[in-house]
Amino acid sequence: MDYRLGEEHEALRKSVAAFARDEVAPVIGDFYQREAFPYEVVAKLGRMGWFGLPFAERYGGTGGDYFALCLAVEELARVDSSVAVTLDAGVSLGAMPIYRFGTEEQKSRWLPRLATGEMIGAFGMTEPGAGSDVGAARTTAVLEGDEWVLNGVKAYVTNGATDVTGVIVVTAVTDGSLSMILVPAGTPGLRAARRYSKVGWAATDTRDLQFDAVRVPAANLLGKLGNGHAQALSVLDEGRIAFAALAVGLAQGCVDESVRYSHERAAFGRPIGKYQAIQFKIADMEARTHTARLAYYAAAARMLRGEPFKREAAIAKLVSANAAMDNARDATQIFGGSGFINETPVARFYRDAKILEIGEGTSEVQRMLVARELGL
């Protein structure tokens, strides 16, 4: 059992870490304060090839694996979660369903542009009345001739209506069961509500999407008819590993900032890092982060080996979200008054952490999944 990264994964990790430090950190605070989508940064991610990390080269990808995506998401989240989740959602939720379930024609049409960041994808599953209960969806898709006609509302769609959004993977009720259907951005009848003003992830695009008699070709069915529920759960199982990586990145960012500040900030005549109260707090933060990272590494390893990983993904998501929340709170306390100022990274971390206990399945859902896997 060896948790050391191989040469390619380590080179990728270092490359993303340098990008986050040099390209994201200096500018993201301004985007965050203005609640503006960082188009320039996202375009650079595309040029680096990171939207194509887990996809085969014949579809414009880098030929890497899903763990490579997780490493990139973690390193970005050490600096900023808005950029990290834009990449995560665009790949694991927007493009991965096409890669997993699409026909050769669908893959050839969409993946090359999604893999290069020319366009980004989105996933429309959640509805005002259907969150954790995926099967409670009310958006419908009726086959009329050679077209699907969609009606309904999707809520909290990340990347839902940016200027570079290209396609939305939509779950819809077809003949009493869920199916997945590809809806290109700009299709008549597809309307986006204004962007939410959110507690965190302020530099992301999050919208409700309204489908009013949206017509797309019958060939836009993704995967098997009526298999959308199982496909969505499969997407979420994988996605939870990348989401856990994002949470680990935030937790590590809290450690990084706290160590730095503890050397710089003096109180009662010496740096606060000399006080055992601060040392113990940061030690606990590092222990949480280390444990959570091992959890998502283990889940990813099982997934890549083709072994069942639902329980491990749920555990990784649960413990990493807890680590992120606890570390964000402790980092803010270490920073004191400065941690309450929005311009500081730890203030962003504090605001961004809470959604990690909600998105990609709440912490309660993760506990339910673990208990179910134990036969309860």
N, C-alpha and C positions, 0 to 999 in steps of 0.2 A: 504494500500500500504506500503510494508516494504522491503527495499533494504538491510537489514542485511542478511548476509550469514547464512545458517543453520550450524549445528555442523559439518556435514560431509564435506561440501564445505569449511568451515573455516579451518578444520584440514588439508585438502588437500592443501589449499593455503599456510598455514604455512610450510607444508612439502616441497612443491616446492620452496618456498622462501629460506628455509634453504639450500636446495640442490644447488640452484643457487648461493647463497653466498659462500658455502663451497666447492663445487665441480666444478662449472663453472668459477666463477670470478677469481680464482688464475691461471687458465691455458688458458683461451680462448684468451687472447691477443697474446700468442705465435702462436696458430693455425691461428689467424686472420692475423698476419704479414706474416706467411708462406703460406697463402691461402691454408691451409690444412684442410681436413675434419676431425672433431673431433670424430673419431671412438670410442675412449674409453668413452667419455662423452655420446654419443648416446647409447652405450651398457648399461651404467648405467641407462639411462632413461627407457630402455626396462626392466631391472631388477626391476625397481620400479613399473612397470605396467602401465606407463603413456601413452604408445602407445595404450593401450586397454581401456582407460577411458570411452568412450561412448558406448562400446559394451557389449552385454549380456555375462554372465559368461559361457554359453554353447559354446561360440566361443572363449574362452580364455580371454575375457575382464573382467573388474572389476565390470560391472553392473551399472556403473554410467550414466551420461547424457552428452549432448553436452556442457552444461554450465561448467561442470567440466573440460573439455578440454580447454575451454576459460580461466578459472582461471589459469590453469597450464601454458598456453602459455603466459599470461600476466606476471606472476611472473618470468618466464625465461627471457622474453624480458626486464625486469627491469635491467638485468645484461648483456644480449647479445641476439641479434636478430637472429644470425646465428643458434644457437641451438634451439631457439624458433620456427623458421620457418621450420627447419628440422622436428620437431615434428608436427607442424601444417600441413605441406604439406603431411607428411606421413600418418596422420590420416584423415584429412578433405577432402583431394583430392585423396590420394592413396588407402585408405581402406574404407572410408565412401561410395563411389559409390557401392562397392561390398556389403556392409551391407544394403544399401537402395534398390538396384535393382537386386542383385544376386539371383540365385537359391540356394536351400539348399545345393546342391553339391558344388557350387562355394564358398559359405560362409564357409562350413566345410573344404574345401581344403585350402583356403587362409587366412581367418581371424585369426585362432589360432596362426599362425606364425607372422602375421602382428601385432596382439594385444600384443604379448610379445616382439616385437622388434627383434626377430630372423631374420626377414627381414623387409625392409621398402618398401612402395609403392610410386608410382609417378603417375602424371596425365599429359598425352600428349594431349593438346587441341590447344594451340597457335601454329601458323605456321608463316613462314616468311611473308606471305601475308594475314594472318587471326589472328587478335588479338581480339580487341573489337567486331569485326564482326565475331562471332562464325560460322555463316552459310557460310562464305567464304572459309572454309577448302577445301583443294585439295588432302589430303591424302585419298587414296581409299582402299576399302576392297571388293574383289570379291570372291564370293563363288564358289569354284571349288570342286565338289564332296562333301566330308565331311570336307573341310578345307576352312578357310578364307585366302586369299592372299593379304597382305597389301603392298602398295607402297606409299612413300611420305616422308615428313620431318616434324618433330615437333620441335619447338624452345623453348628455355628458360625453359627446363624441370627441376624443382627442384627435387633432389634425383634421377635423371635420370640414373646415371651409377656409383653408389657407389659399393663397394665390397659387401654390404649387400642389395642392391636393389633386390627385388624379383619379382615384377610385375608392369607393366605400364598399366594404364587404358587409352586407346587410342580412340579418336573420329575419325571416318573415314566415308567417303561417301559410302553408300551402296545403289545402285539403285536410285541415285538421292537425297537421304535423309541421314542425319547423324545417325550413330549408335555408340554404345560403344562396344569395344572389348578388352578383357584381353590378354596382350602379356607378357608372362614370360620373365624375364631377361635371356640373353644367348641364345635366340632363333636364329637359323641361319638366317642371313640376317639383323639382327638388329645391327646397328653400332652406336657408340656414338662419337661425335666430342670431341675435347679436351675441358676441362673446360674453361668457360669464366673467364677472369680476370676482376672482376667487381668493380664498385665504392664502393659498400657496400656488406654486406652479404658475406664477403670474405671467411668465413669458411664453406660455403655451397657448395654443388655440383650442378652446373647448366650447362646443356648441350643442344646441338641440337642432336636429335635422327633421324637417317636415317633408313627407312624401305625399303629394297630391296627384293621384293618377299618373305616377311616374312610369313611363313605358321603356322597357329595355328588351333586347332580343331574348327569345327563349334559350338561346345558346349561352346566356349569362348565368344560368344555373351553375352553382359551384358544388361539385361533388354530386352525391346521389340525392334524388328527390326524397324529401322526408327525413333525411339524415342530418339535418342542420343542428339538432340538439346535441347529438353525439359529437359532431364536428366542432361545435362551439366549446364543449367541455374539453375536448382534446387541445384546442387552441389555448384555452385558459390554463390547462395543466402545464403546458410548455411555458406559457407566458409568465407563470408565477415564478419560474426559476430566474428569468431575466428581471422580473420585478423585485425579487429578493436581492439580486445583484445591485440593483439601483439603491435599495434600502441600505445595503452594506456600504456602498459608496458614500451615501449621506452620513452614515454612522462614522466611517473613517474620516470624512471631512471634518466632523466635529472633533475628533481626536487631534487631527492635524492642527486645526485652528487653536484648540485649547493648549496644546503643547507650546505652540509659537507664542501665544499671548502670555502664558505663564512665565516665559523667560523675559518678556518685555515689561509686563506690568509689575510695579513695585508697590508694596503696602507695608507700613510700619518698618521701613528701612531696608527691605530686601525683596527680591522677586517673589511673587506669590507661589511660584513653583517650588520654593524651598519649604513651604508649609505642608505638613503631612495631610491635612484635610484636602488640599488640592491634588496632591500626589495620588491619594487613594481614589479620589473621584475619577481622575484620568485613567488610573489602572483599571478600574471597573469598566470604563468606557471601552478601553482597548480589549478587555476580555470579552465583552459582549460582541464587539465587532469581529474578533477572531473566530468566535464560536459560530456566528451567523455566516461568515464566509465559508467555513468548513461545511456547513449545512447545505449551502447552495452548490458548492463544488461537488458534494456527494450526490445530490439530486441530478446535477448535470451529467455526472459520470454514468449514472444508471440509465439516463435517457439516451446517451450516445451509444451505450452498449446494447440498446434495444430491450432493456429490462423494464418491468413495471416501476413507475416512479411517482405515482399520484401521491402516496403518503409522504415521500421524501420532499416533493415539491411543496406540499402544504406545510410541512414542518419548516422548511427553509423560508417560506413566505411569512409564517407566523413569527419565528424567532428574529428574523431580520427586521420586520416592522417594529417589533418590541424594542430591538436594539437602537433603531433609528430614533424612535420617540424618546427613549430614555436618554440617549446621548445628546439629542438636541436640547432637552431640558437641562441636562447637566452643563453642557457647553454654554448655554445662555446664562446660567447661574455663575459660572466661572468668569464670564465676561462682565457680569454685573450690569451697571447702567448702559455700558456700551453694547451689550447683547440685546438691548431693547431698542436699538437704533436700526432702522431698516437697511441702512447702507452697509452694515457689517454682514459678512457671510453667515455667521451663526444665526442672525435674525432670519435670513432666508431659509436656513436649515430648519429652524424652529417652525416656520410657517409651512414649509414643504413636507414635514415629517408626518403630519396627521393623516394625510390622504393615503399613506402607505398601509394604514390599518383598514382602509376601506376599498381602494381600487384593486382590480384583479381578484375579487373575492374578499369579503371582510374577514377579520381575524376570527370572528365567530364561525364563519363558513369553514375556515381552515381547521378549526378544532372539530367541527362536525365531520369533515373528511377524514381526519386522523382517527377519530373514534370509530367511524364506519369501517375503515381499513382494519381496525382491531377487532372487528366483529360485533361491535356494540350497536 
